[in-house]
Amino acid sequence: TCDGPNVAPALQWRMPAGGKSVVLLLEAVLPEEGASIHWLAWDVPGEQYELSQALKHEGTTDFKTTAGYRGPCPIDRHVRHSYRFTVVACAVSSLTDAWTTSDEVLLKSWSTWEDVQRVLRPHEVARASLQFHYRRGPPMVSLPPTVTPSLTQSPATTDFAGDRVREGTKGNPKLAKRFSPQLLCYSCRTVVRAVSSKLKPSVFAKSDARAKRDQASAVAEVLDDICDQTNFLKGAFPPLQVEQACQYLVHEYDGADAERVFLDFRGAAREDHFCHVSTGACQGYSEPEISNLGIAGDTESMDEMGRKWVRNPVC
């Protein structure tokens, strides 16, 4: 799940007579919308899947530009969601080699479930499913409810994300174990503004149940793509570093809950909450200090790894 390593679990099955390979599928079972694909793989040999096993063919999930396993990660932490693993036995060892010209489907990496089903249909021997439920619960690392820093204030001392923060400390010490506080704060603000620019205000014009589902889908889609370094080419810090910091803040840090922040807050409140409360990346920084991070980063000749950084002009 997204609250852990987010890797596919080990699976075992018994191959029926005539079966030579299997298709693996993980779906989120949605009562109204149907099923959402979290994982799709085919041409899997044998009767088990191990964590270290390399898969030759994995298809596109419903996370648009993502192939490979995406574990359960409900937006609403406190609601139990249903998921289903499906194993389909095939009479051929490779669906990729079994396509016919009449189907006009050639399976390859990033193929969709619809394409796989068209090729699979005449070769299916049997299938079995395992349905389970998952609820995230509270974040693994949560902030005390009394910590609500403003852009110009920082508490004298407080327990923040499991570390004792002293007066004058910049950023979240837990995050700073992997990235510099300056890079994290700069990246956090840059990411929030980039996400907000891609979310159309019209998406949030209504508040009925259907609109909320559309909003959640729009936010998830933007967050899936936002950390690509091409979105940060004109920034003050090296794009690859900002991409890595973005991945950590948005997708890996347990306390962030980025989707919920972008759904519940608008305008400057998003930046304040995500960078000062949710992640704490800009904790202790004043507004002028945050504005100067870009200037400082632009004049640095060395990056965090000790490599020379020279910005090329962008036409």
C-alpha positions in Angstrom: 0.0 0.0 0.0 1.0 3.7 -0.2 1.4 3.5 3.6 4.2 1.0 3.3 6.8 0.0 0.6 4.0 0.0 -2.1 5.2 -3.2 -3.8 3.2 -6.1 -5.0 2.7 -8.9 -2.4 3.9 -12.5 -3.0 1.1 -14.5 -4.6 0.6 -18.2 -5.1 -1.9 -20.2 -7.2 -2.5 -23.7 -8.6 -2.2 -23.9 -12.4 -5.2 -25.7 -13.9 -4.7 -28.4 -16.6 -3.8 -26.8 -19.9 -2.5 -23.6 -18.2 0.9 -22.3 -19.3 1.0 -18.7 -18.0 -1.2 -16.3 -16.1 -2.5 -12.7 -16.2 -2.3 -10.8 -12.9 -4.8 -8.0 -12.2 -5.4 -5.8 -9.1 -8.5 -3.6 -9.2 -10.1 -1.2 -6.8 -13.8 -2.2 -6.6 -15.9 1.0 -6.8 -19.6 0.5 -6.2 -20.7 3.3 -8.6 -17.9 3.7 -11.0 -17.0 0.0 -11.5 -13.4 -1.1 -11.2 -10.2 0.9 -11.3 -7.0 -0.9 -12.4 -4.0 -0.7 -10.0 -1.9 -3.4 -11.6 -1.8 -5.4 -14.8 0.8 -8.0 -15.8 0.7 -10.9 -18.3 3.0 -13.8 -19.5 3.7 -14.6 -15.9 5.0 -18.2 -15.7 4.8 -20.8 -12.9 2.4 -20.9 -9.9 3.6 -18.0 -7.9 4.8 -14.4 -8.0 7.7 -13.4 -5.7 8.6 -9.9 -4.7 12.0 -10.2 -6.5 10.6 -11.6 -9.7 11.1 -9.5 -12.8 8.0 -9.2 -15.0 8.5 -8.8 -18.7 5.1 -7.3 -19.5 3.2 -4.8 -17.3 0.3 -2.7 -18.7 -1.1 0.7 -18.1 -3.1 1.3 -15.0 -5.9 3.8 -14.4 -3.2 6.2 -13.1 -2.9 7.3 -16.7 0.9 7.5 -17.3 1.8 4.8 -14.8 2.7 1.2 -15.5 3.5 -1.3 -12.8 2.1 -2.0 -9.4 0.2 0.8 -7.6 -1.0 -0.5 -4.2 -4.2 0.5 -2.4 -4.2 4.1 -1.4 -7.8 5.4 -0.7 -8.1 9.2 -0.7 -10.4 9.0 2.4 -8.3 7.5 5.1 -11.2 6.5 7.3 -13.4 4.7 4.8 -12.9 1.0 4.1 -12.3 0.3 0.4 -12.5 -3.0 -1.5 -9.8 -4.4 -3.8 -9.6 -7.6 -5.8 -6.7 -9.7 -7.1 -7.5 -11.8 -10.2 -5.4 -14.5 -11.7 -6.3 -15.7 -15.2 -4.7 -18.9 -16.5 -3.9 -18.9 -20.2 -3.4 -21.9 -22.6 -0.4 -20.2 -24.2 3.0 -19.3 -22.6 2.9 -15.8 -24.1 0.0 -13.7 -25.0 2.4 -11.2 -26.6 3.2 -13.8 -29.2 -0.4 -15.1 -29.5 -2.0 -12.1 -31.2 -3.7 -12.5 -34.5 -4.0 -10.1 -37.4 -7.8 -10.3 -37.2 -7.7 -8.8 -33.7 -5.3 -6.1 -34.8 -3.9 -6.0 -31.3 -0.2 -6.3 -30.5 0.4 -6.5 -26.8 3.4 -4.6 -25.5 4.4 -2.8 -22.3 1.8 -0.1 -21.5 -1.0 -2.0 -23.2 -4.4 -1.5 -21.5 -6.6 -4.1 -19.8 -9.0 -3.8 -22.8 -6.3 -4.8 -25.2 -5.2 -7.7 -22.9 -8.8 -9.0 -22.7 -9.2 -9.1 -26.5 -6.1 -11.2 -26.9 -6.8 -13.3 -23.8 -10.4 -14.2 -24.6 -9.7 -17.3 -26.9 -6.9 -18.6 -24.7 -8.4 -18.3 -21.2 -8.5 -21.6 -19.3 -9.7 -20.5 -15.9 -9.7 -17.6 -13.5 -9.9 -17.0 -9.7 -10.2 -13.9 -7.6 -9.4 -12.8 -4.0 -11.2 -9.8 -2.7 -10.0 -7.9 0.4 -10.7 -4.6 2.2 -8.3 -1.9 3.2 -8.6 1.3 5.3 -5.7 3.6 5.8 -6.6 5.0 9.2 -4.6 8.0 10.7 -1.2 8.9 9.1 1.7 6.9 10.4 3.4 10.2 11.3 0.9 12.9 12.4 1.3 16.4 13.8 0.0 17.5 17.2 -3.3 19.4 16.6 -1.8 22.4 18.4 0.8 23.0 15.8 -0.6 25.6 13.4 2.3 27.8 12.4 1.8 30.9 10.3 4.1 32.1 7.6 5.8 34.5 10.0 5.9 32.5 13.2 7.5 29.4 14.4 6.9 27.7 17.8 9.7 28.0 20.4 9.7 24.2 20.8 7.4 21.5 19.7 7.4 17.8 18.8 7.2 17.8 15.1 6.9 14.5 13.1 8.6 12.6 15.9 11.6 15.0 16.4 12.1 17.7 18.9 12.2 21.1 17.1 14.1 23.9 18.7 13.5 27.6 18.3 14.9 28.8 15.0 14.9 25.4 13.3 14.1 25.5 9.6 12.0 22.9 8.1 10.9 19.4 9.3 13.9 17.5 10.8 12.5 14.2 9.6 12.4 15.4 6.0 15.9 17.0 6.3 17.4 13.6 6.9 17.1 13.1 3.1 17.1 16.6 1.6 18.4 20.0 2.5 15.7 22.2 4.2 16.2 24.9 1.5 15.6 22.5 -1.4 12.5 21.0 0.4 10.9 24.4 1.1 11.6 25.7 -2.3 10.3 22.5 -3.9 7.2 22.4 -1.8 6.1 25.9 -2.8 7.0 25.3 -6.4 5.0 22.0 -6.5 1.9 23.6 -4.8 1.9 26.4 -7.4 2.4 24.0 -10.3 -0.5 21.8 -9.1 -2.8 24.7 -8.6 -2.1 26.1 -12.0 -3.1 22.7 -13.6 -6.3 22.4 -11.6 -9.1 24.3 -13.3 -11.3 26.4 -10.9 -14.4 25.1 -12.7 -13.7 21.6 -11.3 -14.4 22.9 -7.8 -17.5 24.9 -8.7 -19.9 22.2 -7.4 -20.0 20.2 -4.2 -22.3 17.3 -4.9 -21.2 13.7 -4.6 -20.4 13.4 -8.3 -18.5 16.6 -8.4 -16.4 15.4 -5.4 -15.5 12.3 -7.3 -14.5 14.3 -10.3 -12.4 16.6 -8.1 -10.6 13.6 -6.5 -9.9 12.2 -9.9 -8.6 15.5 -11.3 -6.3 16.0 -8.3 -5.0 12.4 -8.4 -4.3 12.8 -12.1 -2.3 16.0 -11.7 -0.3 14.7 -8.7 0.6 11.6 -10.8 2.4 13.8 -13.4 3.5 16.8 -11.4 6.9 15.6 -10.2 8.4 15.2 -13.7 11.5 17.3 -13.8 10.4 19.0 -17.1 7.9 20.9 -14.9 10.8 22.6 -13.1 13.2 23.6 -15.9 12.9 27.3 -15.1 13.4 27.0 -11.4 16.3 28.0 -9.2 17.4 24.5 -8.2 18.4 21.6 -10.5 15.3 20.1 -12.0 16.3 16.5 -11.0 16.7 17.5 -7.4 13.3 19.2 -7.3 11.8 16.1 -9.0 13.2 13.9 -6.2 12.1 16.2 -3.5 8.6 16.4 -5.1 8.3 12.6 -5.2 9.2 12.5 -1.5 6.8 15.2 -0.4 3.9 14.2 -2.6 4.1 10.4 -2.8 6.3 9.0 -0.1 6.1 11.1 3.1 3.5 9.5 5.3 2.2 12.7 6.9 1.6 14.7 3.7 -1.7 13.4 2.5 -1.3 15.6 -0.6 -4.6 14.7 -2.3 -6.6 15.6 0.8 -4.8 19.0 1.0 -5.5 19.9 -2.6 -9.1 18.8 -2.2 -9.9 20.7 1.0 -7.9 23.9 0.6 -7.8 26.7 -2.0 -5.4 29.5 -3.0 -2.8 30.5 -0.5 -4.3 28.2 2.1 -3.1 25.2 0.1 0.5 26.4 0.2 0.3 27.3 3.9 -1.2 24.0 4.9 0.9 21.7 2.7 4.2 23.4 3.3 3.9 24.5 6.9 1.5 22.0 8.5 1.2 18.8 6.4 4.8 18.3 5.5 6.5 21.0 7.6 8.9 21.6 4.7 8.8 25.4 5.2 8.3 25.3 9.0 10.1 28.2 10.6 10.7 30.1 7.4 9.3 33.6 7.0 7.8 34.8 3.8 10.9 36.9 2.8 13.1 33.9 3.5 11.0 31.6 1.3 11.1 34.2 -1.5 14.9 34.4 -1.2 15.4 30.7 -1.5 15.0 30.9 -5.3 17.6 33.7 -5.5 20.0 31.8 -3.3 19.6 28.7 -5.3 20.1 30.4 -8.5 23.5 31.8 -7.5 24.8 28.5 -6.1 27.5 26.9 -8.3 27.4 23.5 -6.5 24.3 21.2 -6.1 23.6 19.1 -3.0 25.7 16.3 -4.4 28.7 18.5 -4.9 28.3 18.8 -8.6 28.6 21.9 -10.7 25.3 23.4 -11.7 25.2 25.8 -14.6 21.8 27.0 -15.9 21.3 27.1 -19.6 19.0 29.8 -20.9 15.6 28.6 -22.0 14.3 30.1 -25.2 
